[in-house]
Amino acid sequence: MGLRYLMLAGAAAALAACGQNAETASSSDANEASGVAVEAASAQQSADAFEFDAPSGVYESEATHRYITFSYSHLGFSDPWVRWREWNGTLNWNAEDPEQSSVSVVIDAASIDTGVDVFDGHMKGERLFDVANHPEITFESTNVEATGANTGTITGDLTIKGNTKPVTLDVVFNKGAFQERDNIYRLGFSGKTTVKRSDFGVDFAAPNVSDEVDIVIETEWIMSAPESSE
């Protein structure tokens, strides 16, 4: 959203500058610059309205559209992807000032899913996530910063196996809208970060299995809208 606007605005500015510096300019160039400028203005108007389509309030993670996945290098041969099937989150969304928003997530560590049964057992064992003694993985945000019209960072405390470390996510706000069919507001975010397994005591088999792990998150959050009085 924001990136598209910046690209369109930059294109309009470049075309306009070329027109000023050249002694003669074709009418098609002038029309194109004008058209791009109009499109950029329209995109900005849409962006301004778009950001507030989902009002402030407490949103819950939507069970059928939420994904926390991570990837690591296996001896340099492949980069497997793993996910947790079960987790819940609460997003306290501040539409007027997104930097005042906060998020809390609890993951069922035993719900890890590698796609291979034997590897699921390895992941749950005491040498890795030790789910018998540490059944939950948690994340509590401590700071939110806007970096663009629809981008930002979320810093928070990630706790795995009793080890808590600060982690910063790069996030993109994808969409916010009211869905009349279900009478709910819905928000969509994407996030990514990289952490070290050794920071959380989950570094068995390193460096054959990479210490660095890439985390990718795709989430949708919902909040019930007030019932219509009509």
PyMOL commands that set and color helices and strands:
alter all, ss='L'
color gray80, all
select helices_A, chain A and resi 2-21+27-50+98-100+109-111+117-124+197-200
alter helices_A, ss='H'
color red, helices_A
select strands_A, chain A and resi 57-71+81-84+87-93+102-108+112-113+136-146+151-160+163-179+184-196+212-224
alter strands_A, ss='S'
color yellow, strands_A
deselect
rebuild
show_as cartoon
